[in-house]
């Protein structure tokens, strides 16, 4: 008399259990949906995070859409001044005269009068810390042969030579001008260029105050001292732009350049920069792809945000990305670019890493 062997049944049970474990493993391995709160309206917001060591983009939204730079403009004014120092045209002791035009600039300013002068070293600190418009215009006129317009043309030419393809300067300080535009990508390029080209001067961007005429002048960049590793560089604001910032993070072997444009307040902008730094430093979130964005005024929702395209789709009303013309959208218009894999491409280099 023979009895059925239990082995085949046992094998089937083991196989079923293994299949369940495999399915469970695949399910739990999928990360939860990432939601990033954006402190800005979609038509103003732009941001990018770049690994400054490699030029690789770690995060970006609207980074090639044109925005108003506001006082981020002064980064280029400073770049031109550092070049003049390097060439020997000026020294830290050179006195820069303040014209009537420079003295008449609206705040923020040091309130110079026509005919007064300021030394180059103090001028650098005034532009970095105080974001002084009168000083920026005085520097522009001095380097532009007496003409701020000529200096603005020189700034734009320098921007092109650095690979800032979508930036146009019309003044030296960043006060409102419809034709003065840039992109988050271009500001990242400029931030990296300043740090790489002029490491001996980059310490200015980490200063939060300075003494001038016996008084302590305090700055606007509250990111300094707030996040360990943040060592500069510049903030900016006009009503049309919202609150802008370019931030350098350099700690524990990681070097990031973070640009945020269009925030509704300085505090929200700083919180967002800190969130982007943390996201970029965390291995899991850094490799998780583009998060879902929740713009200012929008409520959390389980469904995708209205009007937000999928990562591989074109924006509504626009052709696919490979057929979009190179010219970015004008300021104030809807974002017209999609996430790019890497800024450091052969046709559009960010900066050489050699």
C-alpha positions as CSV (number, residue, x, y, z in Angstrom):
1,X,0.0,0.0,0.0
2,X,1.5,3.4,-1.0
3,X,0.9,6.8,0.5
4,X,1.1,10.2,-1.2
5,X,4.5,11.9,-0.7
6,X,4.2,15.3,1.1
7,X,7.3,16.7,-0.6
8,X,5.6,18.3,-3.7
9,X,3.1,20.1,-1.5
10,X,5.8,21.4,0.7
11,X,7.8,22.6,-2.3
12,X,4.7,24.4,-3.5
13,X,4.2,26.2,-0.2
14,X,7.8,27.3,-0.1
15,X,7.6,28.6,-3.7
16,X,4.4,30.6,-2.8
17,X,6.0,32.0,0.3
18,X,9.1,33.1,-1.7
19,X,6.8,34.8,-4.3
20,X,5.0,36.7,-1.6
21,X,8.3,37.9,-0.1
22,X,9.5,39.0,-3.5
23,X,6.3,41.0,-4.1
24,X,6.5,42.5,-0.7
25,X,10.1,43.5,-1.2
26,X,9.3,45.2,-4.5
27,X,6.5,47.1,-2.9
28,X,8.3,48.3,0.1
29,X,11.4,49.3,-2.0
30,X,9.4,52.0,-3.8
31,X,10.0,55.3,-2.0
32,X,7.0,57.4,-1.0
33,X,6.0,60.3,-3.1
34,X,8.3,63.3,-2.5
35,X,6.6,66.7,-2.1
36,X,8.6,69.9,-1.9
37,X,6.9,73.0,-0.6
38,X,7.8,76.0,-2.8
39,X,7.6,79.5,-1.2
40,X,6.7,81.3,-4.5
41,X,4.2,81.5,-7.3
42,X,5.0,79.3,-10.3
43,X,5.5,82.3,-12.6
44,X,8.2,83.7,-10.3
45,X,9.9,80.6,-9.0
46,X,13.1,79.2,-10.3
47,X,15.7,77.1,-8.6
48,X,18.8,75.0,-9.2
49,X,21.3,73.0,-7.1
50,X,24.6,72.2,-8.7
51,X,27.4,70.1,-7.5
52,X,30.2,72.6,-7.8
53,X,32.9,70.0,-8.0
54,X,31.5,68.3,-11.1
55,X,29.0,70.7,-12.6
56,X,26.2,68.2,-12.3
57,X,22.7,69.4,-11.7
58,X,21.2,67.8,-8.6
59,X,17.9,69.6,-8.7
60,X,16.3,72.2,-10.9
61,X,12.9,73.8,-11.7
62,X,12.5,76.6,-14.3
63,X,16.3,77.1,-14.2
64,X,16.4,78.4,-17.8
65,X,13.4,80.6,-17.6
66,X,14.2,84.3,-17.4
67,X,13.7,86.1,-14.1
68,X,14.8,89.5,-12.7
69,X,18.1,89.2,-10.9
70,X,17.6,92.2,-8.5
71,X,20.8,92.6,-6.4
72,X,22.2,89.4,-7.6
73,X,23.4,91.7,-10.4
74,X,26.1,93.0,-8.0
75,X,27.8,89.6,-8.3
76,X,28.8,90.5,-11.8
77,X,29.7,94.0,-10.8
78,X,32.0,92.5,-8.2
79,X,33.4,90.0,-10.8
80,X,34.4,92.9,-13.0
81,X,35.9,94.7,-10.0
82,X,37.9,91.6,-9.1
83,X,39.2,91.4,-12.6
84,X,40.3,95.0,-12.5
85,X,42.2,94.3,-9.3
86,X,43.8,91.2,-10.8
87,X,44.9,93.2,-13.8
88,X,46.4,96.0,-11.6
89,X,43.9,98.6,-12.9
90,X,42.8,99.2,-9.3
91,X,44.0,98.2,-5.8
92,X,42.1,97.9,-2.6
93,X,43.2,101.4,-1.8
94,X,42.0,103.0,-5.0
95,X,39.4,105.8,-4.4
96,X,36.3,105.6,-6.4
97,X,34.4,108.9,-6.9
98,X,30.7,109.1,-6.4
99,X,28.8,111.0,-9.1
100,X,25.5,112.8,-8.8
101,X,23.9,109.9,-10.7
102,X,25.4,107.3,-8.3
103,X,24.4,109.3,-5.2
104,X,20.8,109.6,-6.4
105,X,20.2,105.8,-6.5
106,X,17.4,104.7,-4.2
107,X,18.1,102.4,-1.2
108,X,19.6,100.3,-0.1
109,X,22.6,102.6,-0.1
110,X,25.3,104.2,2.0
111,X,24.0,107.7,1.3
112,X,27.1,109.2,-0.4
113,X,27.0,112.7,-1.6
114,X,28.3,113.8,-5.0
115,X,32.1,114.2,-5.0
116,X,32.7,111.9,-2.1
117,X,34.9,108.8,-2.7
118,X,35.1,105.3,-1.3
119,X,38.1,102.9,-1.4
120,X,37.8,99.7,-3.3
121,X,38.0,97.4,-0.2
122,X,35.1,99.3,1.4
123,X,33.2,99.3,-1.9
124,X,33.4,95.5,-2.1
125,X,32.0,95.1,1.4
126,X,29.3,97.7,0.8
127,X,28.1,95.7,-2.2
128,X,28.3,92.3,-0.6
129,X,27.0,93.1,2.9
130,X,24.8,96.2,2.5
131,X,24.0,95.7,-1.2
132,X,24.5,99.4,-1.6
133,X,23.1,100.7,-4.9
134,X,25.0,104.0,-4.9
135,X,28.3,102.2,-4.5
136,X,27.6,99.7,-7.2
137,X,26.7,102.4,-9.7
138,X,29.9,104.4,-8.7
139,X,32.0,101.2,-9.3
140,X,30.2,100.7,-12.6
141,X,30.9,104.2,-13.8
142,X,34.5,104.0,-12.7
143,X,35.1,100.8,-14.6
144,X,33.0,101.8,-17.5
145,X,34.9,105.0,-18.3
146,X,32.3,107.2,-16.7
147,X,29.3,105.5,-18.2
148,X,27.1,103.0,-16.3
149,X,25.5,102.1,-19.7
150,X,29.0,101.2,-21.1
151,X,29.7,99.1,-18.0
152,X,26.4,97.3,-18.3
153,X,27.4,96.3,-21.9
154,X,30.7,95.1,-20.5
155,X,28.9,93.0,-17.9
156,X,26.7,91.4,-20.6
157,X,29.7,90.6,-22.7
158,X,31.4,89.0,-19.7
159,X,28.3,87.0,-19.0
160,X,28.4,85.6,-22.5
161,X,32.1,84.7,-22.1
162,X,31.3,82.8,-18.9
163,X,28.5,80.8,-20.6
164,X,25.6,82.8,-19.1
165,X,23.5,82.5,-22.3
166,X,20.3,84.2,-21.1
167,X,21.5,87.2,-19.1
168,X,21.3,90.8,-20.0
169,X,22.5,93.6,-17.8
170,X,21.3,97.2,-18.1
171,X,22.6,98.6,-14.8
172,X,25.3,97.8,-12.2
173,X,23.1,97.4,-9.1
174,X,20.0,95.4,-10.1
175,X,17.3,98.1,-9.6
176,X,14.1,97.5,-11.7
177,X,14.6,97.4,-15.5
178,X,12.4,95.4,-17.7
179,X,15.4,94.5,-19.9
180,X,17.6,93.3,-17.1
181,X,17.0,89.5,-16.9
182,X,18.8,86.3,-16.0
183,X,18.1,82.7,-15.1
184,X,18.8,80.5,-12.1
185,X,21.2,78.5,-14.2
186,X,23.2,81.6,-15.2
187,X,23.4,82.8,-11.6
188,X,24.8,79.3,-10.7
189,X,27.4,79.7,-13.4
190,X,28.3,83.2,-12.1
191,X,28.5,81.9,-8.5
192,X,30.8,79.1,-9.5
193,X,32.9,81.4,-11.6
194,X,33.4,83.9,-8.7
195,X,34.5,81.1,-6.4
196,X,36.8,79.4,-8.9
197,X,38.4,82.5,-10.5
198,X,38.8,84.6,-7.4
199,X,39.3,82.3,-4.4
200,X,41.4,84.9,-2.8
201,X,38.5,87.3,-2.7
202,X,35.6,84.9,-2.0
203,X,35.9,85.5,1.8
204,X,34.1,88.8,1.2
205,X,30.9,86.9,0.5
206,X,31.0,85.2,3.9
207,X,30.9,88.6,5.8
208,X,27.7,89.5,7.5
209,X,28.7,93.0,8.7
210,X,31.5,95.6,8.3
211,X,32.6,98.9,9.9
212,X,32.2,102.0,7.8
213,X,32.9,105.6,9.1
214,X,32.8,104.3,12.6
215,X,29.5,102.5,12.3
216,X,28.6,98.8,12.1
217,X,26.8,98.1,8.9
218,X,24.8,94.8,9.0
219,X,23.9,92.6,6.0
220,X,20.9,90.8,4.6
221,X,22.2,87.3,4.2
222,X,20.7,85.4,7.1
223,X,21.9,82.1,5.7
224,X,25.4,82.9,7.0
225,X,25.7,81.2,10.4
226,X,22.4,79.5,10.0
227,X,23.5,76.4,8.2
228,X,26.9,74.8,8.9
229,X,28.9,74.9,5.7
230,X,27.2,77.9,4.1
231,X,30.0,80.4,3.1
232,X,28.2,83.0,0.9
233,X,27.2,84.5,-1.4
234,X,24.5,87.1,-2.3
235,X,20.8,88.0,-1.8
236,X,18.5,90.2,-3.9
237,X,15.0,91.6,-3.9
238,X,12.8,93.9,-6.0
239,X,9.0,93.6,-6.1
240,X,9.0,92.2,-9.6
241,X,11.5,89.4,-8.8
242,X,10.6,88.3,-5.3
243,X,13.3,87.2,-2.9
244,X,16.4,85.8,-4.6
245,X,19.6,84.2,-3.3
246,X,22.7,82.4,-4.5
247,X,24.2,80.3,-1.7
248,X,27.5,78.4,-1.5
249,X,27.7,75.3,0.7
250,X,31.1,73.8,1.3
251,X,31.5,71.1,4.0
252,X,32.4,67.5,4.6
253,X,33.7,67.1,1.1
254,X,30.5,68.4,-0.6
255,X,30.4,71.6,-2.5
256,X,27.0,72.9,-3.7
257,X,25.8,76.1,-5.4
258,X,22.1,76.7,-4.6
259,X,20.0,79.3,-6.4
260,X,16.4,80.2,-5.4
261,X,14.5,83.0,-7.1
262,X,11.0,84.4,-6.6
263,X,10.3,83.6,-3.0
264,X,7.5,85.5,-1.2
265,X,9.7,86.3,1.8
266,X,13.3,86.2,2.9
267,X,12.5,83.7,5.7
268,X,10.7,81.3,3.4
269,X,13.4,81.6,0.8
270,X,16.0,80.7,3.4
271,X,13.9,77.8,4.7
272,X,13.7,76.5,1.1
273,X,17.4,76.8,0.5
274,X,18.1,74.8,3.6
275,X,15.6,72.2,2.5
276,X,17.3,71.9,-0.9
277,X,20.7,71.6,0.7
278,X,19.4,68.8,3.0
279,X,17.7,67.1,0.1
280,X,20.9,67.2,-2.1
281,X,23.1,65.8,0.7
282,X,20.8,62.9,1.6
283,X,21.6,59.9,-0.7
284,X,18.1,58.6,-0.9
285,X,16.4,61.8,-1.8
286,X,19.2,63.0,-4.0
287,X,18.6,60.0,-6.2
288,X,14.8,60.0,-6.0
289,X,14.2,62.2,-9.0
290,X,12.2,65.3,-9.3
291,X,9.7,65.8,-6.4
292,X,6.2,67.0,-6.7
293,X,6.0,70.7,-6.1
294,X,3.5,72.5,-3.9
295,X,3.6,76.2,-4.8
296,X,2.5,79.0,-2.5
297,X,-1.2,79.1,-2.1
298,X,-1.8,75.5,-3.1
299,X,-3.2,72.9,-0.7
300,X,-1.8,69.4,-0.3
301,X,-3.5,66.8,-2.5
302,X,-3.2,63.2,-3.3
303,X,-3.5,63.8,-7.0
304,X,-0.8,65.5,-9.1
305,X,-1.0,69.3,-9.0
306,X,-3.1,70.9,-11.7
307,X,-0.9,71.9,-14.6
308,X,2.2,70.2,-13.4
309,X,3.7,68.0,-16.2
310,X,5.2,64.6,-15.7
311,X,8.9,64.5,-15.8
312,X,9.0,63.3,-19.5
313,X,6.2,65.5,-20.8
314,X,6.1,69.0,-22.3
315,X,4.3,71.8,-20.5
316,X,0.7,72.5,-21.7
317,X,0.5,74.4,-24.9
318,X,4.2,73.9,-25.7
319,X,5.9,71.5,-28.1
320,X,8.1,68.7,-26.9
321,X,11.4,69.8,-25.3
322,X,13.6,68.9,-28.2
323,X,11.7,71.3,-30.4
324,X,11.5,74.2,-28.0
325,X,13.4,77.3,-29.2
326,X,16.4,78.2,-27.2
327,X,15.1,81.6,-26.1
328,X,13.6,81.3,-22.6
329,X,10.3,82.8,-21.6
330,X,10.0,86.4,-20.6
331,X,9.8,87.3,-16.9
332,X,6.4,86.8,-15.5
333,X,5.2,84.3,-18.1
334,X,4.7,80.7,-17.2
335,X,7.8,78.5,-16.9
336,X,8.9,77.2,-20.2
337,X,11.6,74.7,-19.5
338,X,11.8,71.2,-18.2
339,X,14.3,69.6,-15.8
340,X,17.7,69.1,-17.5
341,X,19.9,66.2,-16.6
342,X,23.1,68.1,-16.4
343,X,24.3,71.7,-17.0
344,X,27.8,70.6,-17.9
345,X,27.0,69.5,-21.5
346,X,29.4,69.8,-24.4
347,X,27.3,72.4,-26.0
348,X,26.6,74.4,-22.8
349,X,29.5,74.0,-20.4
350,X,29.0,75.2,-16.9
351,X,32.6,75.4,-15.9
352,X,35.6,73.3,-16.6
353,X,36.3,71.0,-13.7
354,X,40.0,70.5,-14.6
